[in-house]
Amino acid sequence: MLPGTMALERSAIPREFSDPRRFSRRFRTLLALVAVAAVSGPIGCVTAVANRPAATPAPLVAHHQDYAAVIAQSYLAGQPLPVPVARGLGADAGRAPADGPTFGDAPKPAAIPHTWLIPMGATVTTVPTGGTAHRTVETHRFLVGAASGPFVLIVPLVETSRGGPALGALPSLEPFVPDAGARSLDPLDWSAAYQTARPPDSVTERVGEWARAYVGDDRRQLLEITGDPRTGVEYVGLGTWKLAGDPTVGGLFTRADGDAATHVELALVAAKDPKVTTRIGFDLLVRHATEPLPEIVAWGPAGSALTLRAFENATPVTVDDAGRPVDATTSTTSAAGAMATAEAGDAG
C-alpha cells in the first residue's frame, strides 16, 4: 500500500445497486422492457396470423378426356354410349332415330355425318350437392368436320360417387366461330414441369412430315412415320384442311419409359373456305429422337404427353366382302371402336 492512501472497503453488493436512486432507475427500465415484451408477443402472433397468405386452392384438372373422346365418337357414329348416363337421359342421348320405330324395339340413333374430330380442351367446375359434398363437372369441347362446315360438339361429364364418369346432360352442337385472337395465344410447352431440350433438326423435320400427312389425311405416309410393323391397320388424318406454315415445335423431354415427348402447334385453314382458320395443339410421342429418322408413334390433345401409348392412334383397315380395303364413310367410327376396346381392356 502506498503511503498516504487508505484501504477501500470492499463490498459484495454491486456498485449500481448500492445507490438507491440508480437502483430505482434500473428497476423501472427493466420493468418497462418486460411489459413491452409481454404486450408485443401476443400482438406479434396475432399480426403474423392475420398476415398469413390465404391458401390457394389447386386448379381443377380434367381427368376423363379419353372417355369424352369415346363418347363424342360414339355419339357422332350413332353407336351406344360407353358410359352411364345421368338419371332422366335415354340411351339415345337425344339423337334422332335412324329408322321409324318398330314394335318392341327402340329405334337405333342416327349417325351424324362427319369426317374428323379434334379435341378442343375442357373446363372443370364443381357443383355443391349439400353440406361439404360436391360433384365435379367436366365440359369437353370437340371441333367436328362436316361437308357443310365445321361445328362444335359439347360433351358434359359428371363424376359419380365412385369417381367414375357419366354423361351428365345431353351433348349439344354449336356453330364453330373462329377466334380472331387465336394466333396471339401463348403456346403450351412442357418446360414448366420438365427439363426440356431443343429438339434436333431430325425431329423438327419429322414433325413437319407428320403434320402435312396428318392434316392431308395421307394414311400411307402416317403409317410410315409411326413405324408401326403391323398389317391391317391404318392411321386416319384430318382431311378437308390445309396446313398454314410450318408447325411450331416445343421443347423435347424424356419420359420415365425412355420415350421422348413434345408439344406441337398447327395453324389450319379450311380447304373449302380460306376464311375459316384455327390453331390446334397436339402432344407427340417420339421414339429414336436422337437418330437420323425418328418415329412419331402416337399423338393426342395438349396435355396428354404422359399418357400416350405407342400406336394407340391405329384403326383397323375397313374391307369389303371380298377383303379389299375401302374408304370408310366416317373416319372416326373405327377409332371409336378401337378406343372402346382399349378402355375395356384397361378395365379388365
RATA-V120399 format. One record per pair of residues at least 12 apart in sequence whose C-alpha atoms are under 8 Angstrom apart, sorted by sequence separation. I is the first residue (numbers start at 1). GAP is how many residues later the second one is. If there is no record, write none. Layout:
i=I gap=GAP
i=I gap=GAP
//
This chain:
i=70 gap=12
i=71 gap=12
i=80 gap=12
i=97 gap=12
i=98 gap=12
i=124 gap=12
i=125 gap=12
i=141 gap=12
i=142 gap=12
i=155 gap=12
i=156 gap=12
i=157 gap=12
i=210 gap=12
i=222 gap=12
i=223 gap=12
i=250 gap=12
i=251 gap=12
i=267 gap=12
i=268 gap=12
i=284 gap=12
i=285 gap=12
i=286 gap=12
i=297 gap=12
i=298 gap=12
i=96 gap=13
i=97 gap=13
i=98 gap=13
i=124 gap=13
i=125 gap=13
i=141 gap=13
i=156 gap=13
i=222 gap=13
i=249 gap=13
i=250 gap=13
i=266 gap=13
i=267 gap=13
i=284 gap=13
i=285 gap=13
i=297 gap=13
i=298 gap=13
i=95 gap=14
i=96 gap=14
i=124 gap=14
i=140 gap=14
i=141 gap=14
i=155 gap=14
i=156 gap=14
i=220 gap=14
i=222 gap=14
i=249 gap=14
i=250 gap=14
i=265 gap=14
i=266 gap=14
i=284 gap=14
i=285 gap=14
i=297 gap=14
i=298 gap=14
i=299 gap=14
i=95 gap=15
i=123 gap=15
i=124 gap=15
i=139 gap=15
i=140 gap=15
i=155 gap=15
i=156 gap=15
i=210 gap=15
i=219 gap=15
i=220 gap=15
i=249 gap=15
i=265 gap=15
i=266 gap=15
i=284 gap=15
i=298 gap=15
i=67 gap=16
i=92 gap=16
i=122 gap=16
i=123 gap=16
i=139 gap=16
i=140 gap=16
i=155 gap=16
i=219 gap=16
i=248 gap=16
i=249 gap=16
i=265 gap=16
i=283 gap=16
i=284 gap=16
i=78 gap=17
i=92 gap=17
i=122 gap=17
i=123 gap=17
i=139 gap=17
i=140 gap=17
i=154 gap=17
i=155 gap=17
i=219 gap=17
i=247 gap=17
i=248 gap=17
i=264 gap=17
i=265 gap=17
i=282 gap=17
i=283 gap=17
i=122 gap=18
i=138 gap=18
i=139 gap=18
i=153 gap=18
i=154 gap=18
i=218 gap=18
i=219 gap=18
i=247 gap=18
i=248 gap=18
i=263 gap=18
i=264 gap=18
i=282 gap=18
i=283 gap=18
i=316 gap=18
i=121 gap=19
i=122 gap=19
i=137 gap=19
i=138 gap=19
i=153 gap=19
i=154 gap=19
i=206 gap=19
i=217 gap=19
i=218 gap=19
i=247 gap=19
i=263 gap=19
i=264 gap=19
i=282 gap=19
i=283 gap=19
i=315 gap=19
i=120 gap=20
i=121 gap=20
i=137 gap=20
i=138 gap=20
i=153 gap=20
i=154 gap=20
i=217 gap=20
i=246 gap=20
i=247 gap=20
i=263 gap=20
i=264 gap=20
i=281 gap=20
i=282 gap=20
i=283 gap=20
i=285 gap=20
i=315 gap=20
i=119 gap=21
i=120 gap=21
i=121 gap=21
i=137 gap=21
i=152 gap=21
i=153 gap=21
i=216 gap=21
i=217 gap=21
i=262 gap=21
i=263 gap=21
i=281 gap=21
i=283 gap=21
i=284 gap=21
i=314 gap=21
i=119 gap=22
i=120 gap=22
i=136 gap=22
i=137 gap=22
i=151 gap=22
i=152 gap=22
i=214 gap=22
i=215 gap=22
i=216 gap=22
i=217 gap=22
i=244 gap=22
i=245 gap=22
i=261 gap=22
i=262 gap=22
i=283 gap=22
i=313 gap=22
i=316 gap=22
i=119 gap=23
i=120 gap=23
i=135 gap=23
i=136 gap=23
i=151 gap=23
i=152 gap=23
i=214 gap=23
i=215 gap=23
i=216 gap=23
i=243 gap=23
i=244 gap=23
i=261 gap=23
i=262 gap=23
i=285 gap=23
i=315 gap=23
i=118 gap=24
i=119 gap=24
i=135 gap=24
i=151 gap=24
i=152 gap=24
i=213 gap=24
i=214 gap=24
i=215 gap=24
i=216 gap=24
i=243 gap=24
i=244 gap=24
i=261 gap=24
i=262 gap=24
i=285 gap=24
i=314 gap=24
i=117 gap=25
i=118 gap=25
i=135 gap=25
i=150 gap=25
i=151 gap=25
i=214 gap=25
i=215 gap=25
i=216 gap=25
i=243 gap=25
i=244 gap=25
i=260 gap=25
i=261 gap=25
i=285 gap=25
i=117 gap=26
i=118 gap=26
i=150 gap=26
i=215 gap=26
i=216 gap=26
i=242 gap=26
i=243 gap=26
i=259 gap=26
i=260 gap=26
i=117 gap=27
i=215 gap=27
i=241 gap=27
i=242 gap=27
i=259 gap=27
i=260 gap=27
i=116 gap=28
i=117 gap=28
i=215 gap=28
i=241 gap=28
i=242 gap=28
i=259 gap=28
i=115 gap=29
i=116 gap=29
i=241 gap=29
i=242 gap=29
i=259 gap=29
i=260 gap=29
i=78 gap=30
i=79 gap=30
i=114 gap=30
i=115 gap=30
i=116 gap=30
i=240 gap=30
i=241 gap=30
i=78 gap=31
i=114 gap=31
i=115 gap=31
i=137 gap=31
i=212 gap=31
i=240 gap=31
i=78 gap=32
i=79 gap=32
i=114 gap=32
i=115 gap=32
i=211 gap=32
i=240 gap=32
i=77 gap=33
i=78 gap=33
i=113 gap=33
i=114 gap=33
i=143 gap=33
i=77 gap=34
i=78 gap=34
i=76 gap=35
i=77 gap=35
i=75 gap=36
i=76 gap=36
i=77 gap=36
i=211 gap=36
i=76 gap=37
i=76 gap=38
i=208 gap=38
i=208 gap=39
i=263 gap=39
i=207 gap=40
i=207 gap=42
i=263 gap=42
i=262 gap=43
i=73 gap=44
i=261 gap=44
i=204 gap=45
i=69 gap=50
i=199 gap=50
i=199 gap=51
i=255 gap=51
i=198 gap=52
i=199 gap=52
i=198 gap=53
i=199 gap=53
i=197 gap=54
i=198 gap=54
i=196 gap=55
i=197 gap=55
i=211 gap=55
i=196 gap=56
i=197 gap=56
i=196 gap=57
i=195 gap=58
i=196 gap=58
i=194 gap=59
i=62 gap=60
i=190 gap=60
i=191 gap=60
i=62 gap=61
i=189 gap=61
i=190 gap=61
i=62 gap=62
i=188 gap=62
i=189 gap=62
i=61 gap=63
i=190 gap=63
i=60 gap=64
i=60 gap=65
i=227 gap=68
i=226 gap=69
i=227 gap=69
i=228 gap=69
i=72 gap=70
i=225 gap=70
i=226 gap=70
i=227 gap=70
i=225 gap=71
i=226 gap=71
i=68 gap=72
i=190 gap=72
i=225 gap=72
i=226 gap=72
i=189 gap=73
i=190 gap=73
i=64 gap=74
i=189 gap=74
i=65 gap=75
i=188 gap=75
i=62 gap=76
i=94 gap=76
i=93 gap=77
i=94 gap=77
i=93 gap=78
i=187 gap=78
i=235 gap=78
i=236 gap=78
i=235 gap=79
i=236 gap=79
i=86 gap=80
i=89 gap=80
i=234 gap=80
i=235 gap=80
i=72 gap=81
i=84 gap=81
i=85 gap=81
i=86 gap=81
i=89 gap=81
i=233 gap=81
i=234 gap=81
i=83 gap=82
i=84 gap=82
i=85 gap=82
i=86 gap=82
i=233 gap=82
i=234 gap=82
i=72 gap=83
i=83 gap=83
i=84 gap=83
i=85 gap=83
i=86 gap=83
i=228 gap=83
i=233 gap=83
i=234 gap=83
i=71 gap=84
i=83 gap=84
i=85 gap=84
i=232 gap=84
i=233 gap=84
i=226 gap=85
i=232 gap=85
i=203 gap=86
i=210 gap=86
i=68 gap=87
i=202 gap=87
i=206 gap=87
i=202 gap=88
i=206 gap=88
i=68 gap=89
i=200 gap=89
i=202 gap=89
i=206 gap=89
i=207 gap=89
i=200 gap=90
i=202 gap=90
i=203 gap=90
i=206 gap=90
i=202 gap=91
i=203 gap=91
i=202 gap=92
i=188 gap=93
i=145 gap=95
i=236 gap=95
i=182 gap=96
i=183 gap=96
i=182 gap=97
i=67 gap=98
i=178 gap=98
i=178 gap=99
i=179 gap=99
i=178 gap=100
i=64 gap=101
i=188 gap=114
i=116 gap=121
i=117 gap=121
i=116 gap=122
i=115 gap=123
i=116 gap=123
i=115 gap=124
i=120 gap=160
i=121 gap=180
i=120 gap=181
i=121 gap=181
i=119 gap=182
i=115 gap=214
i=116 gap=214
i=115 gap=215
i=116 gap=215
i=117 gap=215
i=114 gap=216
i=115 gap=216
i=116 gap=216
i=113 gap=217
i=114 gap=217
i=115 gap=217
i=77 gap=253
i=77 gap=255
i=77 gap=256
i=82 gap=258
i=73 gap=259
i=74 gap=259
i=73 gap=260
i=73 gap=262
i=74 gap=262
i=73 gap=263
i=70 gap=266
i=70 gap=269
i=70 gap=270
//
